[in-house]
Structures are given as structure tokens and as C-alpha cells.
Amino acid sequence: MTSKPGIVFAHGLWADGSCFQKLIPSLQSHGHEVMCSQHGLDSLKSDVDCVKRCFGRVNGPVVLVGHSYGGTLITHAGMDERVAALVYICALAPDETETSQGQQDKFPKTPVFSHIEVADGRIWLRPDGTADFCGDLSQTEQKIVWATQGVPAPDLFNQKLDGVAWRTKPSWYVVGTKDRTVHPDLERAAAKRMGAKTVELDSSHVPMLSKPQAVLEVILDAAKAVSSRTG
């Protein structure tokens, strides 16, 4: 029996790999091997390298899933021949001429950036920012997201690498229509230019936590498409 595609997750800022916790058990129960990259947000290159190291820990081919800045990571890491499909969740997806910041600057600034603090060489989300980051979660869940946040180096979004996987590999995109972190219009524009199969959800920036079943269905759809091509 042919093994099912592996699933590798790439997290973004202020939500580490635990943000995929509601998806992992279901994917595993469907027979997929799953790995979440826990990258340090120190540099774009080191984060991409961390994601790529996960490819060897799951069955191939790989469905690569990125949330937020994780979309930048899968855009570059997805150039690896082991990656067969890309899934973007409220994510950035810069083109060859763009950085993460450059892509964001083409759209209105979102409310979450009024609730950040630079300290100790990192950009932190303040406690009062969770409403704009993950406001459709319970207060208890919002506090957990805040307590486990991944915090980036200040220049991370201005760093650049070559390679744009969505130009050559099939892509899926989940838009959060109430996202107050990455602008929904950025998400729609990114999905359109990559030709992604797109699903819009009535969610904040973290639909994998607030609407996990709907996000799960998108990932399973991508995995089935890969299996149909490689089976």
C-alpha cells in the first residue's frame, strides 16, 4: 500500500508550532505523518533550513503548510523536490522581487501592530494584542497563544531569499475574512496571483485554532490531490 503524503507545518510570528495542535491528531488518524518545524525566527535562511530539515522525518511527497510568516518560509522551502503541494493559512507569499515586509507594505497596516513592543532584541506581542491576533478564541486560549508566542528578530521581514515555489507547485489558500494581523486583501491577492484553490473563512488570523475542521479539510484536499498524482 502506498504511504500517504507527509504533512510539514511552518509557523509564523507570535504563534509557535503548537498552533497546529487541533489539526495534528486528525491528520495522523488519516494516516499522515506530521512534523511541525520549531524555527527560531532569527533569520529567514535559518528558518527555511529548519523547515527543510523536517522533510526527512515524514513520508514523501510532502504537503507543506505555512501560517502567516510561515507562508514566506514555505514559498522558499517549497522549492525542494520533496514538496508536492503548498497550503497557505492567512499567510504571506512574497514574489521574487518582494520581502515579507514589502508584500505587507502594499496593503493597509493592520491593527495588531499597535500592540507590539521591541525589547531584548525581539518584537513581542503585548497581552492587549491578542484580540487583534486571535480574537475569536476563548480568553483562556488567547492567553495560551500569548504565553507560547514565537518572537522574531526585528529585521526578519526585510530579509530575502531566492525561489518562489508557488509559481511551479499547486497551492491552496485559506483566507481569514476577519484577520486583523495579515490584511485579508493581501491574502486574497496572494491567493489570486498564485492561482490557488481558495477557501474564505469567517475567522481571525488563526483559523487553524478557531475553525480547525475547515482548515483540516483544505489540507486533506491538498493531500488527496498529491496522492492522485503519485499513486
N, C-alpha and C positions, 0 to 999 in steps of 0.2 A: 504494500500500500504506500503510495506516495505521501511523504510528510507534508503537512500544511505549512504555508509561509510563516516565517518568524515575524514577530512584531517588535520593533525597537522604538522607544519613546524618547523624545528630546524636550526637556522642559525649558521655560523661559526665565524671566526675572520674577522675583517675589513669590514664586510657587515652585518648589523643587519637585523631584520625581514622585513624591507622594501624592501629587495632584492627580495622578492617573490611577489611584488605588481602587476606584469604583469600576474601572474597566478591566483590570488585570484578571480577577478571578473568572469573569465570564469568558474572556479570550482564552484563558488556559483550559476552561471547561469545553471550549470548542476545539481543542487540540492544538492550539498555537503555543509555541514557546515565546516567552515575553521577557524583555530586558529594558529597564529604564536607565538611560545614561544619567549619572550624577556628576555633571561637569561643574567646574569651579567658578565660571563667569569671570575668569581672569583675563583671557584673551580669546578672540574669535578662533584663532588657529588651534589653541589647546582645547577649546570646547568642541570643535569639529573633530579633532583627533579622538577625543573621549567618546563621542558618539560612534565613530567608526570602529573603535575597539569592541563595541558591543555586538557588532555584526557576527563575529566569530563565536558568540555564545548562544546563538539561536540557529535553528534550521533555516536554510535559504530556500528560495529567494526571500528577501526582506521587504516588508511593508514598513516604511519609515514615517513616523508620526511626530509632528512638531507643534508645540503650543507657543504662541507669542514669539519671542526671540528665537525659540526653538525652530520656528519656520526658516529663519536665516540659516540655522545650523543644518537642517535637512536639505535646504537648497544647495549647499556646498557638499555635505557628506553624501548626498544622494547621487553624486557623480560616480560613486563606487559601483562597480559592475554587479555587486551582490544585491543592490537595491533595485526592486522591480516596480515599486509604486510609492507615491508620496501622499500623505494626508496632512493637511494644514488645519489647525484649530485656532481660529481668531489670531492668525499668525502673520508675521512679516514674511516677505518673499522677494528680496531685492533682486534686481536685474544686474547685468554685468557692470553698468555704469553707476549703480547705487550702493550706498551703505545702508545699514538698518536705519540710521538717523536720517539719511537723505530721503528714504522712502517715506518715513513718518512726516518729514517737513513739508511734503506735498499736500498734506491734509490738515484740518484744524487740530490744534493742540487739545488733547483730551483732559477731562477733569482730574484724573488720578495724579497728574504731575504737579498739582497744587498741594500734594500731601507727601512729598518726598524730602529726605534730608541727606546731605552728604556729610559723612563723618567717618573717621578712621579709614580713609581711602576707599570708601564704598558708598553706593547710593541705596539708602534704606527707605522702605515704605513705612510711614508713620502709622500708628494704630488707627488714626482717624481716616486713613485712606482705604480701608478695606471695603467701605460702602461703594467706592468707585471702582474697585478691583474685582470684588466677588460678592456684591451686594445682594444677590439672590440666594445666598446661602444663609443658614441659621446663624445667629450670633456666635454660637459655640464653634461652628465650622469656620466662620470668618477668623476667629481668634486662633484656631489651629493653623490656618493658612498663613496668618501673620507670624506666628511663632516659628514656623518652619521655612520662612522665606529664604530664597536664594538671592544674594545681594551682589550686584555687578561692580566691576571696576568702572570709574567714571567715563573712560574713553571707549568703552566696549562697543557702543553703537556707531562709532566713527571708524572702526577698523574694517578692512576689506580683504576678501579673498576672491580668487577666480573660480569660475564654474557655476553654471546655473542648471540644476538638474531638471527643473520643471519645464525646460524647453524641449527636452527629449523623452521624459518619462511621464506616464499617466498620473494625473493628480486629482485629488478630491479636496474639497474645501468646506469647512464649517464656519459660517458667519454668525456672530453673536449680534443680534439686532439692537441690543441694549448695552453693548460694550462701551465702557467709559475709560478704557485703557488704550486699546488699539481702535482707531476710528472705524466704525462699520463701513464707511465709504471706501477706506483703504482696503478693507477686506474684500469688498465686492470688486473693486478694481483689480486687485491682485488675482482673485479667482478668475475674472474675465480674461485677463491677458495670458494666463497660463492654460486657458481652456479647461478648467477643472470642472468636474461634476460637483455641483454646489448645492448645499443644504443650508437654509437660513433657520436659525433657532431663536426663539424669544428668550435670550439669555444675556447674562453679564459676560465678562471676559473668561469665565471658567465653566463653559458648558459641560466639560467632562466631569465636573462635580455637581452641577445643578441639574443637568439633563443627560445623565450618563447613558441611558438606554439609546437615546437618539444618536449620540456620538458613537456608541458601540456599533450601531447598525451601519454607519458610514465606514468604519474601519473594516467590518466584516465584508461589506460590499467590495472594498478595495482588495481584500484578501481573496475573495471568490474570483474576482476578475483576474488576479495573478494566477490562481490555480487553474483557471480555464485556459490560460495561455501556455502554461508549463506542464499541465497534466498529460 
